[in-house]
Amino acid sequence: SLNGQKKEIHRKAELTELMSNICDSVFSMTPVISNEAVNRDEITSIASNSRNKIITGLLRNELEKNLGLSGSGQEVSIMRSTLIRTGIWDDTAEKPSSFNLRPQNPQIANMLSTIEQFIVSARRNGSIGFDVLYDMLTLPEYHIGLRKGLIPIYLAAVIHEYKQQV
């Protein structure tokens, strides 16, 4: 049922459509990230190593071109799909200085705003467990539905922008 309404299903296609509509409704603010290596809750150790290289680049005091990554390895592919294609990172600048935490994509902007609000709230109110942030980014009631493999990348990007204040 959708919003408690009973639906009669006569064909498999109707069930598929209903399920799709329910998911679209529940996870209406889910960002689309096209990278199967990290867009999952459990990532492989290889993907984890690649993600860690990106996070290291994100947390440096001075950002490097391509976050210091070179070649065409998995970490470059992950960086492109999570940061460049989302409008968060402009890789054309010779001396990159910051991330765009207000990209045009409303789902990406909402997800980043949620992380920002968590960081600001943690600063103001003392310690808050990361489980609170993970719940906000993953649970259905918040409508974001982000996969856990992605969270450290976006958290690191927001922390970079707030590092002087954190």
Helices and strands as residue ranges (DSSP letters): H 12-26, H 45-59, G 65-68, H 74-79, I 80-84, H 106-125, H 130-138, G 140-142, H 151-162
